[in-house]
Every structure is written in structure tokens, then in C-alpha cells.
Amino acid sequence: MKARRGDLSGPVLAILVTLILLAIGAVIIAYFTLFAGQAPTPVLVVKDQPIAYKGTGTNAVVEVVVANIGTAQVTLHDTNTKLEILGPFTDSATLGSPEIIAPGESKTLTFTFTGGWTTGKFQDYRSASARLVLKDTADNTIGQFEVSIRIIGGG
């Protein structure tokens, strides 16, 4: 058969169809990544090792440094955010007041264990294992971490 003037040959037609499909795929990918991207989310991490020390009277104080490496600000709930000592003894404390942590910011969270610096608790040990549960003001769990606490002045 003789090709007519203005007709496209098979290989040229295949290349054009492939280019059109690639362009459609690029538009779809651009839509989902640029226009309908992920929602901003806070992501908290524990920095360094938490420390415990004797506070006022028989209270024990534990300080935990957390950083927000996410893309949204988070407000931690004062009573639902807690630090639970799992061993060698058991005890728990909540965050004293709400904490606001912006993206890229680090904050020191302070937990006061009332009567915690007594025999059989912090003063008798050099370290303790604990679970840190971070919840926001809407009661969403932002993070849950197993941490090892260094006790200064204990043991």
C-alpha cells in the first residue's frame, strides 16, 4: 500500500501516543503532590536522655526534652500527657500545664512525682524505665515512647 500524503506512520503514531500518556501521568502526579498534598502533621521525638532529680520536699522531678519535627503546631494536654514509671518501681505523673510546640521547636516537659523521692522510689535507683504518652488537647495520641530515665543523686 502506498502512504498518502498527511498520514502518520505506525512508529510515529506510537511515539505520539506514548508522549501523550506520559504527559497525562505527569499532570496526575503534579496534582497529587502539589495541590492535594498531605495535611500538616505534628511529629514529636524525644531528644537526649530524660533526667530525674530531687525537687522540693519529697517530690521527684523528671525532665524530658521533645522536639517537633513535623509540619504542624501541637498543644499537649496537661492531664492526658503522662509519664508512667514501669520499673524498678511504678508511679505516674502528668504534665502540669498545656505545652505548645511549634514545628522545628524543642521543649522541656517537666513531670513532678509528688512524694516520689522516697525509699523504694527514685532515691534508691540510678535509672528507671518509663513510658511517655503524648496527647494533644483533642485527646489524639501524638506519640508514645519507651524511655530510660537517668536519676541524678539516686542509688
C-alpha positions, 0 to 999 in steps of 0.5 A: 500500500502506498502512504498518502500524503498527511498520514502518520506512520505506525512508529510515529503514531506510537511515539505520539501516543506514548508522549501523550500518556506520559504527559497525562501521568505527569499532570496526575502526579503534579496534582497529587503532590502539589495541590492535594498534598498531605495535611500538616502533621505534628511529629514529636521525638524525644531528644537526649536522655530524660533526667530525674532529680530531687525537687522540693520536699519529697517530690521527684522531678523528671525532665524530658526534652521533645522536639517537633519535627513535623509540619504542624503546631501541637498543644499537649494536654496537661492531664492526658500527657503522662509519664508512667514509671514501669520499673524498678518501681511504678508511679505516674505523673502528668504534665502540669500545664498545656505545652505548645510546640511549634514545628522545628521547636524543642521543649522541656516537659517537666513531670513532678512525682509528688512524694516520689523521692522516697525509699523504694522510689527514685532515691534508691535507683540510678535509672528507671524505665518509663513510658511517655504518652503524648496527647494533644488537647483533642485527646489524639495520641501524638506519640508514645515512647519507651524511655530510660530515665537517668536519676541524678543523686539516686542509688 
